[in-house]
Amino acid sequence: MSYALITGAAKGIGAAIAIELAQQKRGLILIDIDERQLLDTAQYIRDKYHVDVVTLIQDLATPDAAQRIFEKTKWYHAYLDMVINNAGYGLNTSFTETGIEEQLNIIDVNVKAQLRIAHVFIPVLKKFPRSFLLNVGSTTCYQSVPYLSVYAASKAFVISFTRSLRYELKETSISVSCLIPGATDTAFVTRAGMKAYTLKTAEKFNMTPQAVAKAAVKGLLKGKAEIVPGISNKLNAFITKVVPKSLTERVAANIYKPREDEQVIQQAVAPQY
């Protein structure tokens, strides 16, 4: 049985990708910091799809996270031909009004963890006749996003790094891809602290995690460089390349600027299987 390793797999896009791969009878190594939700997701997949699911509770912000994951999964390396760097989060806030450690933590998870996991697992992936590495970005990678500045910048790093890595590995058996989702119906908005106006705007373009996951797995197995699910996201990706940056920044700022009279959205987002 072939296995896939997925970070940020407790819920949202990560869990949906896990389910999509379980339907193909692939074993799973699921990693997340949310123990309760991760165990629930893993049990659901075992019961419904009858595949082997291994869980690791790990905070990816710690410098030794990738090495710890590598060591704990050694038994599966002979079967591990797919690694999915999905974990990531952002903060919807003014940069200067938020503690620097909170902002640096985004870099630790969205950038450093991706680099470290890719670095330790690429030698494992090279051993297979065909293998896959998927880094998850965001449509924010194509533009600057005021009030979501560090998150957008981290995703710009992800797309640039992934395309460069894809080129470097083009003569190997590893197919490197970047998933670039837009607004998705997940718990991201809760952790990011998004306000009502921003959430209402995003809902107009929301995709389900299942739709994103289906496009992700299909594009990954086809060896696509960039996987942009959904027509509106493809349109957004195109527009940001041709419209003046000052305009896209102004539009983004209007969407994400916190309004003082609004409350942070604190909704309980149930896993969608």
N, C-alpha and C positions, 0 to 999 in steps of 0.2 A: 504493500500500500504506500502510495506517495503521500507526503505530508506538506502542509503549508503552515508557516508561522505568521501570526497576525498580531500586531500590537494595537492597543486601544480597541479590544475585541469584545468588551462587556456589553456594549449597546451601539446604537446608531449605525453608521456605515460599516464599521469594523465587524459588528455582529452580523449584519446583512451579508457581507462578503463571506464570512464564515459559513453561513447557511447556504449560500450559493455554491460554495465549494463542497460542502457536505452532500449536496444533491448529486454531485459528481463522484461521490464515494471516496473523497479524499480525507485522510486523517488530518487532525488539526492540533496545533499548539497555540493556545489563546493566552494573551498576556494583557493584563490591565491592573490598575491600582485599586479598582472598585471590586473588592472580593465578593461581596454578596451578589452583585449583579453578574459578575463573571461566572460564578458557580451556577447561577440560575440559567444563564445562556448556554453554558456547556451541557447542563443536564437536559435542557430542552432539545439540543441538537442530538445528543446521544439517544434520547427516547424516540425522536421522530425519524432520524436518518440512519441510526445504527452504525455510526462510525466511531473510531477512537478519538477522544478529545482529551488533550492534556491541558491543564491550566497552571499558569504561573502568576502569582500576585507580585507585581513589581512596580515601583515608582521609577519611571524612566528619566526623571530629572537628576537622579544620582549618577555620578561619574562612572561608577562600576556596573551600572545596570546591564549594558550590552554584554560585558564579560560574564556576569552572573547568569544571564540568559543562555549564553553560549555553553557554559559549563553544565548547567542543569538540563540541557537538551541534547547532550552528546550522544546518548543512545540512539536518538532519532536522526542523526546527521546522515546516515546511510540511506535515508528515505526522504530527506528534506530538500525538495527541489523548487520550493516557492517561499519567498519572504515578502511580507507586505507591511511596510512602514506606514501604518495608518494613524497612530496616536498623534494628537495635536490639540491645541486649544488657543483661545485668544481672550483679550480683555477689551471691551467696548468702553473706552475711557480716554480722557485727556492724558497724554504722556506725562506732563509735568505735575499732574495732580495724583499720580499713582506711585507707590513706592518702587524704587528701582529693582529691588529683589523680585517683586512680582513680575516685572517686565523681563528680567533676566531668566526667570523660570520658564517663560515661553520659549526663549532661545534654547534652553537646556532640553526641553521636550521636542520642540518642532524641528530644531536644527541639529544639535549635538547628538541627540539619541538616534536620529536617522543616520547620521554619519557613522556613528560607532557600530550600529547594528549592521549597516551595509558592509562596513570594513571587516568585521569579524566573520560574517556569513558568506561573503563572496567566494572565499576559498572553498567552502562547502558546496556552493552552487556550481562551481566550475567542474566538479567531479561528475556531473550528470551530462548525458548527451544533449539534453534540453532542459533549461531551468529558467526561473522568472524572478525578477525583483521589481516590486511596485512601490513607489514612493507616492504618498498622497499629498497633493498640493491644495490649491483653491483658485477660483477665478480671480481672487484678489491678487494673485501673483502677477497679473498683467498691468496693475496700476497701483498708484499710491492711494491709501485709504485713511484720511484723517480720522482720528478717534478710534481707529483699529490699526494703528500705525505699525506696531511691532509685529503683530500677527501677519499683516499683509507683507511686510518686509521679509519675515521668515519664510513665507510661501514663495516669494520671488527667489529667495535662495534655493528653495527646494526644486523649482523648475529648472533653474540654471544648472545646479549641481547634477540633477538627474539627466539632463540632455548631454552634459559633458561626460558623465559616467557611461551613458549609453554608447557614445562614440568610442571611448577608451576600450569598452568591452565588446565592440562589434565583431571582433574576430574570435570571440569565445562562444561558449554554448549558452551564455546568459542573455536573455532578452530583458532589457531595462525599460520600464514605462513609468509615466507619471499620470496619476488620476487627478483631474482638475474639476471637482464638483463646485457648484454654486450653492445657493440657499437650499438646505436640506432639512427635513422635518426631524431634527434630533435634539438632544439636550445641550448642544453647543451654545444656544442662546442663553440658557440659564447660567452656565459657567462663565460666559463672557459678560454677563451682567447687562444684557441688552434691554433697552427701555421699550415701552409700548409702541411708540411711533416706528421705531426701527423694525420691531417684530412684525407689525402690521404690513409694512412695506415688503419685507422679505417673504411673507406668506403668499403674496401674489405670484411668486416665482418658485416656491418650494417644490422640490422633488421628494419622493419617498426614499428612504434608505435602500429599499428593495430595488427600485428602479436604477439608482446609482450603482448598486452592487452588481446588478445584471450587466450593465454597460461596462463596468470595471473589469469583470472577469472575461467577458467577451473580448474586449479590447486587449487585455493582457495576453490572452492565449493567441491572439492574432499578431502579437508583437508590435502593437502601435506605440509610437513614441509618446504622444499626448492623447489622453482619453478624456474628452469633454462631454459628459452626458447631458442630453437635453438640448432642444432647439434654442431656448432663451439663453442658455449658458454659452453655446457656440456663437450666438449673435453678440453677446457681451464680450466674448474674447476677441471677436473681429473688430467691434466698435472701438475698444480701448487701444487698438493698434493704429487706428486712423484718425481718431478724434484728438484734438489738442489736449495735452495733459492737464492744463489749467481747468478745462471744462470738466473732465472726468473727476478731478479732485474736488471741484465745487459740488458736483452732483453727489459724490460719495460722502462728503462732509455733511450735506443736508440730510442724508439718510441716517448717518451714524452719530451725529452730534447729540450728546445727551441733553434732554430738556429738563430744566431744574424742577418743573412741576410734575414730572412723570415718576412713576415708581418702577424700580427694577422688576423685570419679569421673573417671578419665582414659581414656575409651574413644574409639576411632577410629570416628567415625560416617561411614559411606560415603554418598555422595549417592544418593538414592532417586528414580529417574526413572520 
